[in-house]
Amino acid sequence: MKRNLNISVVIPNYGRGEEVLECINSIRKSSFLPQEIVVVDDCSTDNSVEILKSNNIKVIEHSENKGTAAARNTGAKKTNGEIIVFIDSDVVIHKDTIQKCVQLFQRDETISVIVGLPDKTNKYQGIVTAHFLMRMYFRLLEFSDNVSYTNGTMTAVRRSIFDKIGGYNEKLRTPGIEDAEFGLEIYRNNEKIYLDKTNLVTHNKKIDFWGLIKSDMARTVDRVFFMFRKRQVQSILIDKRFLTISMSQIISALLAPAILVFLALTIYSPLLFFPLTVSLILFFFLNQRYLSFIKKEAGIVSSIKIYLLLIIDMFFVNLAFWKGMMLYILGRRY
């Protein structure tokens, strides 16, 4: 019988006092309790620290805001577990989340990292939040079990591998980019990252329209720098995807501006109605699998709303791509 592994949970927090408490309460209800839970507060401006300390939670405080990557590294250095489980402060885990990780690590010693699957729903309502969650859930379902990325919602890594890679890149401040680089570094060191699609966690993120646009634009700009710094152009052509983004989504971002231009010009020239219709149909087929998934989960009305939302979102992603390219040409790096 294999011995149990020592587990340390590290939670980076910035201004999420109530959410992080909900996160910790879910961990405390686990069927497999971790050896320690450490929250690294990244200089929050709310009452996060007071809430945590009043609930007897170990808190490490940054004296200045350093970003999520630095918070995770700080937490890892202050813990002793053989396995470090990184969980974002707005995530609620299931009772068996940690137990599933332990069992997988014990069963297969070739696995260096286990990534959980963010669920398709959370406690918040709204079409934009639904799109944000279901988009990631749908993307990851299409992946194989062996991946080259990690995500902040739930990533469990062997300490030996974490130390070998050197932790997260603290220069990266845009959410999600530090995860991408961390995962790619592990993958390029011939270590196995396993996406456990049975290990669901709830990402309690609430997002509105402009929050989605702002987030997707910021990530796109940084992904341009990431693409060239990590020499990802060739792998995009081979794998037909970039990180968790499929080729159909990349083409959609290129097509979206044409749709909006045709739509505006149709007012002045009805002859452009035909190319507008063609581009709308093409955009639909590029995203047909995802939209069918939305229809099945939330109904046809939600599917139509998300189709229209996608066009607008991809338009701004396109703008952000060219902004990133221009900044890169002008010498911007991370």
N, C-alpha and C positions, 0 to 999 in steps of 0.2 A: 504494500500500500504506500502510495507516494505521500510525502509529508506536505502539510499545508504551506503555502507561501505567505511571507509577510507583505502586507499591502499598505501602501501609503497613498492617501488621496490628497491631491493638491487642487485648490480652487482659487483662481485669480478673481479678484473682485474690484470693481470700480463703480461706486454709486448704486449698488443693487442690494441694499440692506435687507429688504423684505424677501426678495427673490433668493438671495444666498441662504437665508435661514430656511426657506422651503427646500432648497437643494440639500442642505445638511440634514434636515429632518428625514428626507427620503433615504439618505445614506445610513442614518442611524437605525432605520427599519430593515436594513439589508439582512438577508439570510446568512450572508458571510460578512462579518464586521471587519473593517480594516483595522490595522494596528494603530493608525493615527489619521486624523483629518486636520489639515492645515489650510487656513485661508490666508492668502497674501493680498492685503489691501493696498491698492495702487494709488494711495493718496486721495481717497474719496472725499468729496465735498459734502456728502450727506451724513447721516448718523449711522452709517454701516458699522463702524468700529464699535460704537456703543452697543448696538444691537447684538453683535457677535459676542462681545465680552460678557454681556449680561446673560448670555446663554451658555457660558462656560466653553467657548470655542477658542482654540488656539489661533491667534491672529499675529501675523508678521506685517508690520507697517512699513511701506516705502515712504521716505521723506519727501519724495517728488514723484510725479507721474512719469513712469518709465515705459508703460505699454504692457500688453498681455504677455508677450514673449518673455520679458524680463521678470514679470510676476511668476510665471511658471518656473523659470530657472531658479529664482530665489526659493520657491517652495521646495523644489527638488533637492536643493543643497541643504535644506533644513530638515529633511526627512531621512529615514533609514531603511525603508521597505525595499525588498528585492524587486517588487513591482510598483511602479508609480502610475496611479490612475489620475489623469488630468480630466477634470470636469468643469465646464463653464458655470458661472454663478447663477445663470438663468435656466439651468437644466435640472430636471427631476428624474432620478433614475428609478428603475423598477426594483422590486425586492430581490430579484435574482441576478441583477446586472453584474455585480462584482463576483458573485459565485460562478457565473458563466465564464468570466474572464479567467478565474483561477483554474477551473476545470479544463479549459482549452490550453492554457499554458502548461498544465501538468500532462495533458494527453499528447501534446505535440511540442517537443522541445525545439523544433526548428522555427516556431513562431516567435518573432521578436516583438511584434506590436499587434494589438487588437484594437480595431476601430468599431465603435458602435454605430447604429443606424438611427438618426434623428427621426422621430415619428412624424406622420403626415398631419397630425392635428395637435393642438394644445388648448389651453383654457381660454384663449382669446378668440373673438369673432372678427369677421371682416374679410373681404375678398382679397385684399393685398396680403394680409397675414397668411391666408389659406394658400395663396400662390407661392409665397416665400417658402412655406414648409413643404408643400406638395412637390414643388420643383426639385428640391434637394432629395426628397424621399424617392421620387421617380427616377432621377438620375442615378442614384446609388443602387437601386434595384437592378438596373441594367448592367452594372459592373460585375466582373467575375469576383470570386472570393479573395483573390490575391490582387492587391492594389499598390499604388505607388504614392499614396497621399495619407494624411491623417486629418482629423478634424477636432475642433475644440470641444464639441459637445461631449464626447467621451473617447479618450484615447488612453489605453493601458500599454505601458512600455517597460520592458525589462531594464533595470537600472544600468546593467552593464552596457546595453546598447545606447541608452541615453548618454552615458559618460563617453562612450566611444564617438558619438556624433558631436558631442560638445554642447548639447542642449539646443534651445531655440535661438534663432538669429535675432538679437535684441535691436538691430537696426530697423527691423520691419515693424511698422506701427499700424498698418491697415489690417483690420480683422480678417483672418482667413489666409492671408499671404504667408504669415509665419508658419502656419500649419502645413501649407503646400511645400514650402522649402524643407521643413523638418522631415516630412514624409519622403520627399525626393532624395534627400541625403541618406536616409536609412535604406531606401530602395537601391540607390547606387552603390551602397556598401554591401550589396548582395544579402541583405537581411529581409526576412519575410514579414510583410504587413498583411494581416488577415482581416477582412471586412466581415464581421459576424452579423448577418442580416436578421438573425433571430434575437439579437441583443438590442432591443429598442429602448430609447430614452426620449423623454419629452422635453423639447426645447421651447420654453415659455417666452418666446420673443414676440412682442407686439410691434408691428411695423405699419406705417401709413404710406401713402403714395410717394410723397417726396422723400421719406426715409428710405424707401426701396430704391428710388432713382439715385439718391446721394450715395447709398451703399454700393450699388452696382457700378456707378461711375468711378468711385474711388478704387474699388477692387480692379476694375478694368485697366486704369492707368498703371497701377502697380504690377498688374499681370504682364503688361507690355515690357516693363523693366525686367521682370522675372523671366519672361520668355527668352530674351536675348542673353541675360546674365547666365541662365542655366542651359543655354543652347537647346532650346525646346522646339525650334522650328522644324527640324527633321522629324522629331518624334510626333509632332502634330500631323504631319503628312502621312506617317506610317500608321499611327494609332487611330487616326481620324477623330481625335479629340484633344483638348488641352485641359489638363488637370481633370476637373469633373464636368467640363463643358464639351458637349458633343459637337461634331462637325455641322450638324443641322442647325444648331444654335449659333454657330459662328457665321454660317451663311445667312441666317435670319437677321443677324445684326447688320450685315452688309446690305440686305434687301430693304430693311425697314425705312431708311430715308427716302428711297425711291417711291414707296407706297405713299408716304406723307406728301411728297412733292407732287406726285400724280393727283392726289386727292385735292390739293390746293389749286392746281392748274386746271382741273376739270371744270371748275367754276367758269373759267374764261374760254376753255376749248373743250367741248363735249367729245371731240375726237380722242381725247386722252382717257376716256372712260374704258376703252378696251385694254390698254396697258395697265390701268389701275386694277381692273378685274383680274387680269392674268397674274399680276404681282400678289394680289390678295389670295388667290387660289394657291399660288406657289408657297406663300408664307404659311398657309393652312397645312399644306401637305408636309412641309418641313417640320411642323410641330404637331402633326396629326396624332401621333402616339401619345404624346403628353396630354393633348386636349381630350382625347378619348378616355384617358385615365381620369381626368377631371370630371368629365361627363358621368363616368361610372361612380365616382366617389361623391360628387356634389350636385350633379344634375346638369342639364343642358344650358340653363341660364348662366350658371357659374362658368361653364366652359366658354360661352360666348364672351362673357365679361373678361375672362383671363386671356382670351384670344386678342381682344382689343388692347388690354393692358400690356400684353407681350409686344405688340407693335410699337407702342410708345416707349416701353422700357428698352427695347432693342435699338430704337432710334438714339436714345441717350447713351447707350453702350457704344454705339458706333462713333458718336462724338468723342466719347472718352478714349476710345482706341486711337483716334487720330491725334488727340491731345497728348496721349502717352507717347506716340511715335515722334511728335514734334519735340516734346521735352527730351526724349532720348537722343534725338539728333543734335539737340542743343547742349548735350552733355549731362543731363540729369541721370543720376543713378541712385540706388539705395545702398 
